[in-house]
């Protein structure tokens, strides 16, 4: 099962997910990124932040913006 990391960035600051988590597919990893973005939006994160999905090789493979429409 592939490991994915979910970093949060606003283009300047980056909060790295050092542990990551295992997901069955790319689609499952994107669903997890959406869940994280929704949780951060509910917690009041600034809309300019993005959850970046990164594969085990360090390649950014998807981005989910954090905004009021995320949740």
Residue frames relative to the residue before (quaternion, step in Angstrom):
aa qw qx qy qz dx dy dz
X 1.0000 0.0000 0.0000 0.0000 0.00 0.00 0.00
X 0.4381 -0.7272 0.4636 0.2535 3.61 -0.76 1.01
X 0.3375 -0.7138 0.5801 0.2001 3.53 -1.20 0.68
X 0.0889 -0.7784 0.6212 0.0169 3.54 -1.04 0.93
X 0.2409 -0.7414 0.6113 0.1364 3.53 -1.26 0.59
X 0.2170 -0.7847 0.5750 0.0809 3.55 -1.10 0.77
X 0.0511 -0.8120 0.5807 -0.0299 3.55 0.04 1.35
X 0.2334 -0.7510 0.6024 0.1366 3.56 -1.16 0.66
X 0.0602 0.8118 -0.5740 0.0882 3.57 -0.80 1.03
X 0.2422 -0.7303 0.6122 0.1822 3.53 -1.32 0.39
X 0.6629 -0.4786 0.2978 0.4927 3.57 1.28 0.23
X 0.7469 0.2998 -0.1800 0.5656 3.58 1.21 -0.47
X 0.7665 0.2397 -0.1173 0.5841 3.55 0.80 -1.07
X 0.0846 -0.7852 0.6116 0.0473 3.55 -1.13 0.65
X 0.1604 -0.7620 0.6240 0.0654 3.53 -0.88 1.05
X 0.2270 -0.8329 0.4981 0.0811 3.53 -0.31 1.33
X 0.3266 -0.6797 0.6258 0.1993 3.51 -1.14 0.82
X 0.1964 -0.8302 0.5154 0.0811 3.58 -0.26 1.25
X 0.6998 0.4790 -0.2679 0.4573 3.61 1.17 -0.53
X 0.1840 -0.7937 0.5517 0.1784 3.56 0.91 -0.90
X 0.1758 -0.7624 0.6061 0.1430 3.53 -1.33 -0.13
X 0.4969 -0.6639 0.4866 0.2748 3.54 -1.25 0.56
X 0.0005 0.7873 -0.6156 0.0345 3.56 -1.01 0.90
X 0.5796 -0.6315 0.4024 0.3214 3.55 -1.07 0.78
X 0.8206 0.0150 0.0522 0.5690 3.57 1.02 -0.77
X 0.6856 -0.4370 0.3890 0.4332 3.51 -1.40 0.12
X 0.6420 0.5332 -0.3204 0.4482 3.60 0.96 -0.86
X 0.6496 0.5040 -0.3148 0.4743 3.59 0.99 -0.80
X 0.6379 0.5151 -0.3262 0.4705 3.59 1.03 -0.76
X 0.6525 0.5000 -0.3165 0.4733 3.61 1.00 -0.77
X 0.6199 0.5271 -0.3400 0.4715 3.59 1.06 -0.69
X 0.6398 0.5078 -0.3200 0.4800 3.59 1.04 -0.75
X 0.6266 0.5227 -0.3352 0.4709 3.61 1.01 -0.75
X 0.6462 0.5083 -0.3172 0.4727 3.61 0.99 -0.77
X 0.6306 0.5237 -0.3274 0.4699 3.57 1.03 -0.78
X 0.6546 0.5030 -0.3068 0.4737 3.58 0.94 -0.90
X 0.6516 0.5163 -0.3168 0.4567 3.60 0.90 -0.91
X 0.6532 0.5137 -0.3092 0.4623 3.59 0.97 -0.84
X 0.6492 0.5108 -0.3110 0.4700 3.55 0.97 -0.86
X 0.6650 0.4911 -0.3046 0.4731 3.60 0.93 -0.85
X 0.6283 0.5246 -0.3359 0.4661 3.61 1.02 -0.75
X 0.6604 0.4997 -0.3076 0.4686 3.61 0.93 -0.86
X 0.6870 0.4744 -0.2714 0.4789 3.57 1.12 -0.70
X 0.6118 -0.6146 0.3255 0.3768 3.60 1.30 0.10
X 0.3068 0.7525 -0.5290 0.2446 3.61 1.16 0.41
X 0.5715 -0.5979 0.4423 0.3469 3.55 -1.11 0.69
X 0.5528 -0.6496 0.4149 0.3168 3.60 -0.96 0.84
X 0.6112 0.5862 -0.3543 0.3965 3.64 1.13 -0.36
X 0.5722 0.6037 -0.3820 0.4027 3.59 1.23 -0.13
X 0.1816 -0.7678 0.6109 0.0662 3.53 -1.26 0.62
X 0.2982 -0.6981 0.6158 0.2108 3.56 -1.12 0.70
X 0.1609 -0.7926 0.5851 0.0593 3.57 -0.64 1.15
X 0.2515 -0.7415 0.6048 0.1457 3.57 -0.87 0.99
X 0.0533 -0.8049 0.5901 -0.0332 3.55 -0.71 1.15
X 0.3769 -0.7356 0.5138 0.2299 3.59 -0.86 0.93
X 0.7271 -0.4570 0.2994 0.4158 3.57 -1.32 0.14
X 0.6546 0.4926 -0.3137 0.4800 3.61 1.25 -0.29
X 0.5741 -0.6177 0.3638 0.3955 3.58 1.30 0.00
X 0.5021 0.6479 -0.4235 0.3858 3.59 1.27 0.23
X 0.3662 -0.6984 0.5660 0.2404 3.57 -0.88 0.92
X 0.0957 -0.8454 0.5255 0.0048 3.57 -0.61 1.14
X 0.7946 0.0319 -0.0373 0.6051 3.60 1.25 -0.17
X 0.1493 -0.7539 0.6322 0.0981 3.54 -1.36 0.43
X 0.0790 -0.7683 0.6342 0.0349 3.55 -1.04 0.87
X 0.3252 -0.7616 0.5243 0.1983 3.61 -0.53 1.12
X 0.3422 -0.6922 0.5955 0.2216 3.53 -1.22 0.61
X 0.2762 0.7333 -0.5876 0.2016 3.57 -0.60 1.13
X 0.7209 -0.4612 0.2983 0.4226 3.56 -1.29 0.20
X 0.6519 0.5106 -0.3204 0.4601 3.61 1.18 -0.39
X 0.4910 0.6899 -0.4181 0.3289 3.60 1.27 -0.18
X 0.8055 0.2764 -0.1555 0.5006 3.59 0.96 -0.68
